[in-house]
Amino acid sequence: VPSTCDWRKWAEVTKTVRNQNNCKCCWAMAAAGNIEALWGIKHRQSVEVSVQELLDCNRCGNGCNGGFVWDAFITVLNNSGLASEKDYPFRGDDKAQKCQAKKHKNVAWIQDFIMLMDNEQAIASHLATHGPITVTINMKLLQHYQEGVIRATPTTCNPNLVDHSVLLMGFGKTKSVARMPAEASQGGALTRPRRSTPYWILKNSWGPKWGEKGYFRMHRGSNACGITKYPLTARVDKPAKQLSVSCPP
Amino acid sequence: GSLRAQAPGPQPLELKEVFTLFQIQYNRSYSSPSEHARRLHIFARNLDQAQQLQEEDLGTAKFGVTPFSDLTEEEFAQVYGHQEAPGRVPNVSSKVVPEEWGKS
């Protein structure tokens, strides 16, 4: 596992930060972001897939009334891919419309989806070697979040009550701040020494004006807000060269 | 009382002024004076909570005024969360753990 990883720097990973507005579709936006990122990494081709297709064609058919990331992946598998955001744009209204998937050409598809182990080291390893993954967290602290690294405890953020899906884009460490004795001798406030803090970089779906340009950071290594509860990712692979086989006589 | 605004300034701003700035920044208007008063009350409570989070936080996070500062915790969860996830993922094969290798 490298010490830092940031898929935002990969050229073909989509940079757009989505805004779900009043539509409860974080699960669809996280899944779409996961597929777009993996497609960009594997195929070196930037795509924007349709979130509205995930809402309209979901087996539960409840549009903006919530859902789960695994439902989004099942929809992609059932539809053999997803149309582009341009062809099948996001409306974000409350009513699910009739599924329009067959009217549009698919621009990205997945082979499968998997749930990773609930272990932050394993998640970091997978993230670093494959690409961004979706996670579902307790979003309580995000209501008042502006910037910086959130370091929650189970008391301030219950890791068992997870209710918001986002995209895990990378990880890193803050720089450590040393105690500055000169400041104290001059009568200034003594800066509290601060060790470097390991963090996750997460992409939210509340628009680019929220948080750190649409992103936020959470402490890594303490299962902050239940980040390890549902680490899911699609599998996007280039088709392997088919080996010709023949039946033994 | 008065609350310090997010932007550094020479004088602390009155709560109502901070709320007006919030309304301008996030383009918020309310249907009636009573709704305005209710949202102002929620806003004040949220600023208190943000301040408390700021004091309790062990990381480097900053908490304060956000686009959701006029929503109650319940409204925020209702509008932006999805339903609470179940105990386990339905219809998804369980994780493979090394201990199970070799078992039938």
Interface residues (C-beta under 8 A of the other chain):
Chain A: Q20 N22 K24 C26 W27 G66 G67 F68 W70 M115 M117 T136 M139 K140 L141 Q143 H144 Y145 Q146 E147 G148 V149 I150 R151 A152 T153 T156 L161 V162 D163 H164 S165 T174 R194 T197 Y199 W206 K209 W210 R217 H219 K229 Y230
Chain B: Q6 N46 Q49 A50 L53 E56 D57 L58 G59 T60 A61 K62 F63 G64 V65 T66 P67 F68 S69 L71 E73 F76 A77 V79 Y80 G81 H82 Q83 E84 A85 V89 P90 N91 V92 K95
